[in-house]
């Protein structure tokens, strides 16, 4: 089984913007990458977020951690049985990801997933980019990712039955049809929202260790004019107190505190709204929906 969200790799033409945005707004610990990009640390892992230089914004890979190769091969068997080719990461790729080994494949929507084990740990070396108490990671991993998918039933079949994610909740509100999945104590490490005709990366959630960390990020966004795509609010399902901002690479970032923990006895629920309070969209009416990775060709084309 997959244990946690380990890392995320993004290509972007906005490396220079990230040099100040990453450490000063988000509080990430920044290092230069060998490819002219950036590597951001959040904890003891060598890095969690990689920014690769490129001409267009894109999400290149989502890294998940497994305990070891045997566990990765078990999942790979199910992926292969679903008709998807699984590749072994060679030594160069493993070195690049700072991991002992990995297998990778593309899901039915073209999103690349990597199953990695034995990531390089640099104990006690995290230094936040600005004053803050730090990020909640550990067994709950880096945070969560939310994708827009054209077919939520197909997504549910793949992510739950093939990759082994467990359903936490559904939110169905007007046109919003979203599913949230857990793999550890974090309420969700993956969520998908149906968006006809597109595959996209809506947001990355980073959880911090205090509400003050959230408030200080909010102040920093307001001071710099970073678009706040949803105001401070509290989600009805994972009880996260958070706000959303637009990153320099089109996808959004949810920056939150106090997420709910789940366990094996968790029973999935259905909600008819996203938030108990807040999370209004009025502050950045021009913000995009997130990072569109692929628009489907029109029917019949
Ligand atoms: Fe979220």
Boltz pocket constraint, residues with backbone or C-beta under 6 A from the ligand:
constraints:
  - pocket:
      binder: B
      contacts: [[A, 144], [A, 146], [A, 203], [A, 205], [A, 254]]
      max_distance: 6.0
